[in-house]
Amino acid sequence: MSADPLREAFDELQDPAPRATGPEIRAMAVRRRGERRRILLWGAAAALLLVLWGGAVAFIALSPEEDPVGPGRWRGGAAGDGLVQLDVAVEGPDGGVVDVVGPVTPEQRVLFYITTGQEGFLCLEEQTQDGWTRFHPEPGGSWAVSAGKHWPGGEAPLSFRTDRGAGGRAYRVLFDPADPACGAATGRDEITVVWEGSR
């Protein structure tokens, strides 16, 4: 090899990166410290979330299983003797049915549905200024059911509107294993429906 090609090869090589100066070194150190701080902050936030999540799980697990609604409310699992659960949905003007998530509007109608743990009789009542008034079945009638989910009207569910104007109304279902008039109810559940202004 001649000396000229070797010299040409060395000349073509790029110069190495210049060495960092004092201010550049300080800037790199500040950047690295900032990255470390961000990593520490994210780690602390993740640890805090884990602690909060663990506390919530412990609170739920250690909470007493008292039912704020009262005895007779079925809160999941299999319903026991005399237990009953009352729920409502709304039927819109288009015929669609959805769960109640807010006030019931004048163009909607309420559908009550009840889940029972055994066969017996059901009575639906509305709270009025005179006390509880039965509205299904009508007084003198009976509503015999087996264990499971039921709607007033059975296969052709009945829907209801209030004739008492706007406001919150309390409704309850009574379950009686033997009396069609629900005179010795062993299970009950109550729910409040908020009605908007009438049409």
HELIX and SHEET records of a PDB file:
HELIX    1   1 ALA A    3  GLU A   12  1                                  10    
HELIX    2   2 GLY A   22  LEU A   62  1                                  41    
SHEET    1   A 4 VAL A  97  ASP A  99  0                                        
SHEET    2   A 4 VAL A  84  GLU A  91 -1                                        
SHEET    3   A 4 ARG A 109  THR A 116 -1                                        
SHEET    4   A 4 GLY A 148  HIS A 150 -1                                        
SHEET    1   B 3 GLY A 131  HIS A 136  0                                        
SHEET    2   B 3 GLY A 120  THR A 128 -1                                        
SHEET    3   B 3 ALA A 144  VAL A 145 -1                                        
SHEET    1   C 4 GLY A 131  HIS A 136  0                                        
SHEET    2   C 4 GLY A 120  THR A 128 -1                                        
SHEET    3   C 4 GLY A 167  ASP A 176 -1                                        
SHEET    4   C 4 GLY A 187  TRP A 195 -1                                        
END                                                                             
